[in-house]
Amino acid sequence: MDTQTLSSTSEALLKPISAASCPVIKQPFLKRPFDFALSSIGLLLSAPLWALAAIAIKLEDRGPVFYAQERWGRGAKHFQALKFRTMVPDADQLLGTLQAQENDNRITRVGRILRATGMDELPQLLNIWRGEMSLVGPRALAVDEIVHDEHGNILRYEDIPGFVERLGVMPGLTSIATVYRPKDIEPEDKFRYDLLYIQKQSFWLDLQLIVLSFWISFRGKWETRGPKV
């Protein structure tokens, strides 16, 4: 299937979801104050890493430092998630918005290091600080991302059980699925973990997942297909 056909098919399938169909779920009392405080501290302390990442990205291919992507937010709202660019320039325009796979040749050498350590997602601290994301919650999905079932057929996120329910909470930088499962598992499996988080969410669960996420970043294990913790 050529790029133009793939793009038009994706646009036809990804129909908008109304906010009315996504009832907002109440968050733990301390969640937003904690997100604001920790993201503020994180933005200040990580400033040297931002500079290091920006220089490395520019030196490799002189392309853009940042990558912005429209994603699903709480209540089916869209927002622009910001990351350090880890793929070759214009990767989405060339092939469509596809989830990264193991040994993906779109990922640059610097990008592999940023992904393994989680440094590519440092700019999303700005999204958390602004209240568009949380430190912990279901991963924010790209609005125009192309997903397939086991037979290679294009799927709409809306048709996957659990998608609407996960839009009831703030998307997160890390999650149960992110910590315990590979990035490229099937959406249905990922959504089951997200629903488990929604059912069990608490301030203490968030703390545990944040600590585990720091440990994974320290060990550079975010891209591993085996156990991360």
N, C-alpha and C positions, 0 to 999 in steps of 0.2 A: 504494500500500500504506500503511495507516495505521500510526501509531507503535506501537500495541499489537501488531499482527500482526508488524511488522518486528522488534520486540524478542523476541517468542516464537520466531520463526523463527531468529533469531540464536542464542538460547540452545540451541535444539535442535541446531543445526549445530556449535556450538563445544564439542565433547566434550573431556574432560581427556586429557592425554597423560601416560603414566607416566614416571617418571624413568629406569626401566630401558631405555626405548626411546630415550633421549638420552645416549649415552655421552659423558662429560666429556672434552674435549680439553685436553691439557697446554698451559699458558700459558708464554710466555717468562719466564725466571728473574726479571728485574727488573720485570716488569709490575706486580705488586701493590705492592711498595715504592714504585715511581714514582707509581702512582695515589694512594696514601695521602699521600705527601709533597706532590705538586702540588695535590691537592684541599684539603689542610690550608692551604697557602699561598693558594690561590684563595679559600677561604672567608673568610680574614682580609682579603685585599686588596679583595675585592668587596663588603665590608659597606656602604660608602656607596652602591653601585649598588642593593643590596637596598632600602635606605631610599628611594632615589629612585623605584624601580619601584613600591614599595608605595604611596607617596603619590600617584603618577600614576594608578594603578589605582583607588584609592579616590575620588579627585577626579572621575574620569570617570563612574562609575555607582554608587559606594558598595557594590559587590558584594564578594565574597571576594577576597582578595589572591592566595591560592594555589589550585592545582588539583591534586588527587591522583588518580592513575589506576592501576589494577591492571595490571601488565604481566608478560610472560613473561621469566623470568630464566634463568640458567645451570642446566642440568639440569632444565628444565621447571618450576622453582620460580617462584612468583608473588611479586611485591613491589610496594610502593606507590611509584611514581615521582612526584616532586614538581616542579611547575613554577609559574611565575607565570601567573595566569589571563590569557589573551589573547582569549577569546571571551565573548559575552554570558553572564550567569549562567544556569545550568541548561541549557546548550546540549545536553549529552548526554541529559538527561531528556526534552527536547522532540523531538529528532530521532534519538537513538541515537548511538553512538560512531562517528562518521564522520571519515575523514581530511580535513584542511583542503584546499580546492581554491583555485585562483587566483580572486581577487576574491570570496572567501567572505564573505557578508554576516553571518556569525556572529562574525567577528573585529572587535574594537573598534578605535578609532583608536589608543589606546595600545598595544593588542595588536599592531598592524601594525609599530610601531616596535620593540617587544620581539622580535618574530619576525625582523625583518630583520637585527637586530644579534646575535641569538642570546641576548639577555639573559633571555628567557623561561625558558631552561633552566639558569640559574645555580643554582637550588635543587637540581638533580640532582647538584651537587657533594657534597651530603649523602649521596646514594645511593652515590656513588663512595667517599666517606670510610668509609661503613659496609661496603663490600665487596659491595654488591648490583649495582654497575655498574663499568665501567672507563672511562677517558678515551676509549679507542678500541675499537671492536668493532661488530658488527651492531646496528643500532638496536633498542631494546627495543620490542616490539609490544604494543599494548593487548590484553588478554585477550578483551575482548568487542567488538573493533573489527569493523565491518561492511565487508567487501570484496566487490567484484564482478568478474566476468570481463568480457571485451569485449562480451558480449551482455547485460550487466546482471544476470546470475544471481548470487545470493549464493554466495560461496565460503567454505570452511573453510581456515584457514591450514594445517592438517594435510594437506590434499590438494595443496598447492603444493610442487613439487620443491624441496628444499633447506631446508625449514622445520625439520625435526627436526635436521639437521646444524648449523644455525646456533645451536641451543639448547645445543650442546656447549661454547660459549665464553661469556665474560661479555659481556652487552650493553654497548654503548658510547654515550658522549655524541656522538661523531662517528665517521665511517666512510668507506670509499672511496665508497660510494653517496651518502652525505650530501654529500661534497665535490664529487663530479663529476657527479651526476645531480639532476634536479628531485625535489622531495619526493613528487610525485604520480605517479611512474612506476608501472607495473604491478608487483605483488609479485614475479612471476616474475623480472623483470629485476633488481629490487633484490636478490633472493636470490642471483642469479648473482654480483653484486659481493661479497656477503657471503661466499660460498663461496671466492671468489678471495682475500679477506682471510684466511680461515681457513687456506688452503693456504700463503700467503706471510707470515703474521704473524711479526713480529719487533719488537724494541725500536726499531730504526732506522726501520722503516715507521711505527710509532706516532708517533715524533718528527716525521716528515715530515707526517703527517696533522694533528697538533696545530698545527704551525706554519702550515699552510695554513688551518686552521680559524680561528686568530687573525686571519689576513689577511682572510678573508671577513667575520668579525665587524667588523673595523675599517672595512671598506668598506660594511657594511650590505647584503650581497648574498645573505643566506641564502634569501630568498624569490624571488629571480630565477629565471626559467625558462630563461635563457641560461647561458653559462659563468660560473662563480663565481670561478674563479682564472685 
